Amino acid sequence: MKPAPTAMLDRRGVIWVVATLLISMTPQLAGMPLHLVPITLLPIAWRLLAEFRGWKPMPIVLRIFATAVAVASLVITYGGLMGRSAAVSLLVLMLSLKLLETFRIRDARIVASLSLFLCGTQFLFSQGVPMIVYIIACLLSSLIAFMYLQRCEAFDVLGGAPETDRSLLSELGFGLKLLALALPVGLTLFLLFPRWGSPLWGLPEDALDSRSGLSDSMSPGSIQNLFMDDSPAFRASFEAGMPANSELYWRGPVFWDFDGKTWQTGYLSRNLRADSKPDPDNAPFRYEVQMEPTEQKWLFALDYPALIPAKTKLTIDYQLIASRPVTELKSYAMASNPNFQDSPVLRQTLLRSAINLPEGYNPKTAEMMSEWRREAGSDTEIVRRALDYFHQHGFRYTLNPPLLTRDTVDEFLFGTRAGFCEHYASAFTVMMRMAGIPARVVTGYQGGYFNSIGSYVLVRQSDAHAWSEVWVRGSGWTRIDPTAAVAPERVEQGAMESLDQRRYMLDFQWVRNVRNTFDLFQRGWNNWVVAFSADRQSRLFSVFGWDMLGPAKLVLAMIVIILVVGSIVFMLVPILLKFRSSSDPDPVQRSWKRFIRKLEKAGFVSRPSMAATELASSASSQLEYKGDAISKIAELYTRCRYSQDPGSRQELADLIRRFQPRSTS
Amino acid sequence: MATVAATPARRSIRDNITGWIMQRVRSKRGPMTPPFVLEYRHIFVLPTKFGWGFGFMLVFMALGGLNFNNNMALILVFLLATVAQLTTLIAYRNLSGLKIDNAWSEPVFCGDDAQFRVFVSNGDDRQRFAVQAGFRKPQDCRDLKPKSSDSMILRHPTTQRGWLEMPSFRLETRFPLGFFRAWSWIFPHSRCLVYPAPAKKAPPLPKTGRGQAGKAEKGDGEEVHGLRKYQAGDSMQRVAWRASARHDELYSLEMETPRQDACELDWDLLRGDDIETRLSILTAWVIAADHKQLAYSLRLPGIEIEAGLGPAQRAQCLESLALYAA
């Protein structure tokens, strides 16, 4: 038996379903590779045109063809369907293609529901403050879409729903009322629905996308991309005292291996644990770091970390590497001691990998360095000479350096002489190694914006930085920042101030200031909502002295509160959801109703069966009204009913507006 | 064959269950016969198929949100779940307080659909949206304005002459979002008179006019009878303009239909055919005679209806035919 076909969509339904889909796919569209955007939008445009031009559904062959083309271009773009962005992009694309065959209520409901699912997936990428607007927009549009689909389905037996004179405002009002009524119970569920302390399943690591942030290798341009990205990397609130801005070196990945083009973390350094670390009790700086998800394992700390957060290891080169990638907001307490001596003695294996260089690259630099080696008395002298070299030979700090090809260091030192931290750190480290001095590249963040209202340091992706460390016998690894030799303001004031040009159109100082101040809300949102977890939940009632609530008690509390809050909402429903008919479209009727309301306010009891004149005489006697206004209004109303004269209509409205039932009594 | 055999069996089980439920409903919920007002004990609310699907999606999203402790996804899920839960209340309120005044149908000929008209009224000061009515599937739908009444039409096929008891029907609504359906059963005490189906190829009307030709029928007709003063309601085409102009007063033509001999519609004229065929031929004759404005009498075994004409005569004859030996 063939199931009865479900009802066809009407125009309002189509518009709202398309609106829901468009709203929910907005963040994903913004993050998609550019050429996928028109592919995604095309089916939506077709569906809208089909609605307004009355086109028939596409033949199935064409739809399959369109789907195949779209999926193929997606697979080619992402190199497969693994990874969160690829999977969600596939969802977006499929939903958009689904519109090609969405001519029935059933399909429209699927699209609207899955749009909400899509909305849910977007929070895997970001849970920032702008997403609050996004979630509300998604909810409102989908609720309105569901409402119209329901109407469309109900009135299908009559061949279409009657036109309502609902304006956009009243539609939104309907959605807002539903949400407002749902909010108390929804929030109770959010706070008290028992959370899982640890995930039942994790993301497979190959499903992670390399998101913006520092990564485990540094090739030309990898930090350059970060300069464009103003999203927060982490926030640190210091307990007491704060280092000067120029001392804020947040340590991240440390690179040992160089192949002439790309720096990579060393196998040894990644796996060997630090044999000593600063004593946390003597550490001068104590702070709490709230880190945004990076999909990477590095945690960031000032030199040198004295505490090791849970499930994290401290490597021999003082990188903090977590056991799992940071996929959600992460907070940890940290203490740092900048005066710690890092490896006064260096193992042979490490020493060897710290001076190792690929054969046959950068001959000119090698020549210069061997000359310096001959002339110099000590390692420190070579270091100073290299920094002076950067300082005196017209090196420029720029975000748009000329492209380097094979012998990157040669070309940089003797040719282009323009670059940013990445070039300087890389070139400097190579120079040191050529001179036989153990050196390595450290990446991380430098500086940060001190938000004085919230008194915390905000470090953005654009604060990414690279510097060098050289090993000096006796004093151990020492930080050398060659960029500071070229552009000291980079270190003192931050990356943006050291640039002459704007990075993008709205890259003004005041915009950055507004954003930095606004970050306060983001931090609060992070603290109170995004970071809410099973642990925080169990301490929810600690102000009442109930610590560590288990799931059973939480459920009990949830039920009690829902019963209380729910019954309040229950009583509010009749008030908020009265669904009064929208005002009468007929102006005469509207005025007349107003008139009756005025009479009723004065104490007159009307019956719907009363004719106008009957009502007037009854009202006059009941209210002991002495003027002739009532009878005049009734007469005029009767005239308006049976004539099309707009003048008397206006007169009636005026009379009623001026009418005072008690004025003459 | 197997499918043919299986279908009635399955249906009978379902019918049994439905019948049992109905019986329980009637015994527990009190009389649900119009006129009555829908109260909380009459109204049932359950998820629709779409509601189940949506709920399943929410559970799926909640599992994901809990696993990754993704708080915004959880907020989304919990808000949607609460909104969905809230719609049960709204759907219930959309029906509660609705008054079912009456259900009633004009007689129909067998084979045509009986059209039961269900009168409902909304005495409350709030609007009710998309209230549907139907026997099995919804057949009609209305928005009910505050303090208003309306009627909905329910069709039911007829297969047999005689009285058709109006089956129990449902008032239901999926307002506002279609996740839940609130419904109430109504057990009307209404019935529809089903006339026999008129025979398609009936023999011509018998011309056995035993009754006297009566007076010509005044009123509508083809021949002019005379003039009379214009009365409100007279057709403009009947106004005798010339006569009116002459007398400064409106006159209208009075028409008449010359009466022909009454015809006698007799059961015994149709010897040989079976009962139903005879009845349907007689029905066709009644209709034809009525259409031609012939006075007619009807004789059935045990029933005799005097010659006459007009709606009452037609109704009486057709009713006797419908209920003959039933």
Interface residues (C-beta under 8 A of the other chain):
Chain A: R106 R109 S113 L114 L116 F117 C119 G120 T121 F123 L124 Q127 M131 I135 C138 L139 L143 F146 M147 L149 Q150 R151 E153 A154 F155 V157 L158 A161 P162 T164 F174 L178 L179 L181 A182 L183 V185 G186 L187 L189 F190 F193 R195 W196 P199 L200 W201 L203 T327 E328 V529 V530 A531 F532 S533 A534 V569 F570 V573 P574 L577 K578 F579 R580 S581 P608
Chain B: F50 G53 F54 M57 F60 M61 G64 G65 L66 N67 F68 N69 N70 N71 M72 A73 L74 I75 L76 V77 F78 L79 L80 A81 T82 V83 Q85 L86 T87 L89 I90 R93 D125 R126 Q127 R128 F129 A130 Q132 P138 Q139 D140 C141 D143 K145 P146 K147 T173 R174 F175 P176 L177 G178 F179
